Amino acid sequence: MLARSSKPFPAAASVKIVDFTSVESLSAAMAGQDAVIDTTFSPEIDTPLRLIDAAVKAGVYRLFVGRSIL
């Protein structure tokens, strides 16, 4: 799981604190992953674009984007 800041997560969760404004930070955190699920629901258009760029740079095979219908 990628997070912007450290906050309580279940003990079994593997959490990496990343800078969501940095493709470098995101791609380093994604390295070695086969898939990424984006559930950020960010209204900022650049966040999902950076996630896509980072996934490509990290060699991620699949990127799933979850969006709220509300």
N, C-alpha and C positions, 0 to 999 in steps of 0.2 A: 504494500500500500504506500502511495506517495502522499505526503502531507505537507502543508505550508508551515506548520508549527507543531511542536510537541504538545500533545494533549492526551488525556487518558484514552487508551485503546485496549482491547482485550489482550491479555498476556500472550496469547497464541499468534497474534497478528505481527507480521514482519513489517515494520514501518520505516520508511526512509524520508527524512526531512529534506525537501528540495526547494530551490528557488524557481517558482513557476514562470518567472520572467526570463529565465535563462535556458536556452536550448541545450547548452553544455551540461548544466546541472541535471536537467531532465533526462538527456540521453545517457549520462553516466549511471543514473538510477535505473534506467530501463535495460542496460546492458545484460545480455544473457537471457532475456525473457522472450518467449515465443509469442505472447499476446499481451495486449494492454487494453483495459476497459476504462474509458474516459467517462466518469460520472461527476465531473466538476460543475456542470450546469452554469458555467460562467457566462454572464452577459457580454463580457469583453471578447471581441472577435479574435484577438491575437492569442488568447490562451489555447483554444483548440488548434490553431494553426501551429503554434510552437510545439504542442504535443505531437502533431503529425510529423513535423520536421525532426523532432527528437526521436520518434519511433523509427523513422527511416534511417537516421544516422546511427542508431543503436542496432539496426538489423532486425527489428521486431517484424514478425511475419504477419500478424493480424492486429488491427486496431479497431475496437468496437466503441462506438460513440452512443452513450445513453443520453437521451434528452427528455425532459419533462414535457408532458402534453398539457400541463395546467397553465 
